[in-house]
């Protein structure tokens, strides 16, 4: 899936055609970094690496999650009109990354 297709798909997922493409692209990049960090835990530079096709839907779901938490990053507790919100951290939950298989190589 191309970057433009991902942005269009993400725009449909959040049901917001007014969101600017560059902002959606930034959230796709953030989600991609989370995936690549899980895949390659010992790399520090992901330059030139792309999210594999099998993880594109996870990338889109993480992007939606991050977009929906905008403005409430790291919120510990918020109670208003019977609605309770608690966030332990501003990071992506492990449950969203559990299907990503880390890449490793044996030392010879």
C-alpha positions in Angstrom: 0.0 0.0 0.0 1.4 3.4 -0.9 1.7 6.3 1.5 -1.1 8.1 -0.4 -3.3 5.1 -0.1 -2.5 4.8 3.6 -3.4 8.5 4.2 -6.7 8.1 2.3 -7.5 4.9 4.3 -6.6 6.7 7.6 -8.8 9.6 6.7 -11.7 7.3 6.1 -11.0 5.4 9.4 -11.3 8.6 11.4 -14.2 9.8 9.3 -12.6 13.2 8.9 -11.9 14.4 5.3 -10.8 17.9 6.7 -7.7 16.6 8.5 -4.6 17.8 6.6 -2.6 15.1 4.8 0.7 16.1 6.3 -0.7 15.7 9.8 -2.1 12.2 8.9 1.4 11.4 7.4 3.1 12.4 10.7 0.8 10.0 12.7 1.5 7.3 10.1 5.2 7.9 10.7 4.9 7.8 14.4 3.0 4.5 14.2 5.5 3.1 11.7 8.3 4.0 14.2 6.5 2.1 17.0 6.2 -1.0 14.7 9.8 -0.8 13.5 11.0 -0.4 17.1 9.2 -3.6 18.1 10.5 -5.4 15.0 14.1 -4.3 15.4 14.6 -3.7 19.1 18.3 -3.2 18.9 18.4 -0.8 15.9 18.6 3.0 16.6 18.2 4.2 13.0 15.2 3.1 10.9 16.3 5.1 7.8 15.3 3.3 4.7 13.1 0.7 6.5 9.5 0.5 5.7 6.6 -1.1 7.6 6.1 -4.5 6.0 2.8 -5.0 4.2 1.6 -7.5 6.8 1.7 -4.8 9.5 0.0 -2.0 7.5 -3.4 -2.5 9.2 -1.7 -2.4 12.6 0.0 0.9 11.5 -3.3 2.4 10.6 -4.9 1.3 13.8 -2.1 2.7 15.9 -2.4 6.0 13.9 -6.1 6.2 14.7 -5.4 5.5 18.4 -2.8 8.3 18.5 -5.1 10.7 16.6 -7.9 10.0 19.0 -5.7 10.7 22.0 -4.5 14.0 20.7 -4.7 16.6 23.4 -5.0 14.1 26.2 -1.6 12.5 26.0 -0.5 11.0 29.3 -3.7 12.1 31.1 -3.8 10.3 34.5 -7.4 10.9 35.4 -10.4 12.9 34.0 -13.9 12.6 35.4 -16.7 14.6 33.8 -20.4 13.9 33.8 -19.9 10.2 34.7 -17.2 9.7 32.1 -13.9 8.4 33.6 -10.6 8.5 31.7 -7.3 7.2 33.0 -4.1 6.9 31.0 -1.1 5.2 32.5 1.2 6.4 29.8 1.1 8.3 26.5 2.5 5.4 24.6 0.8 2.8 22.5 -0.6 -0.1 24.5 1.3 -3.4 24.2 -2.0 -5.1 23.1 -1.7 -3.2 19.8 1.9 -4.4 19.2 1.5 -8.0 20.4 1.2 -9.4 16.8 4.5 -7.9 15.7 7.3 -10.5 15.5 10.7 -9.1 16.5 13.5 -9.8 13.9 16.6 -11.3 15.3 19.8 -12.9 14.0 22.1 -15.4 15.5 25.7 -14.3 16.3 28.2 -16.4 14.3 
